[in-house]
Amino acid sequence: MGRDQDMVETHEQFVEEALAQYEGPLIGYAMGIVHDLDRARDVVQDTFIRLYQQDREKVRRGLKAWLFTVCRNRALDIVRREKRMVGLEDEKVSRLEGTGATPDRVADWDERIAQVMNALDRLSDNQREVIRLKFQQELSYREISEATGLAPGNVGFLLHTGLKRLRSLLPEDLLENSLRK
């Protein structure tokens, strides 16, 4: 029984370490799909419950991609079920709270965010998703491929064409600070 106890603790530690490392990025990713912080947290909680139910050795090697895949699928299930999208006000408020930004800077920031979000909304769903996974979540092409089910070559093509389209839609001053890395 002592050996079984050690295995349970080891499995719990595995999940706790994954939670510590990936909870924040997964919430941000889910937030981009469901557009509601509480729903995003629920999606991530479901993701980690499913991780806890998995054989640790089967998911350890591709853990990051596995987590983002499960998170994505759960978030899309919620969107399909609810058939409505909620605004990003919660995300904007939480980002600006405690920054000490002046009203002018907040207004400028809101305008820039609106420009980027508007440009992103004009991309195809696949382009928007691979760009978010690459730049917000810092996933590799392989990890994006595993999370979305798209071929790695298709991921690269979608990134290339999506970024090219974004460059054509965004004002020059925004491009100088963000997309020209």
Buried (B, 14 or more C-beta within 10 A) or exposed (E): EEEEEEEEEEBEEBBEEBBEEBBEBBBBBBBBBBBBBEBBBBBBBBBBEBBBEBEBEEBEEBBBBBBBBBBBBBBBEBBEEEEEEBEBEBBBEEEBEEEEBEEEEEEEBEEBBEBBEEBBEEBEEBBBBBBBBBBEBEBBBEBBBBBBEBEBEBBBBBBEBBBEBBBEBBEEEBBEEEEEE
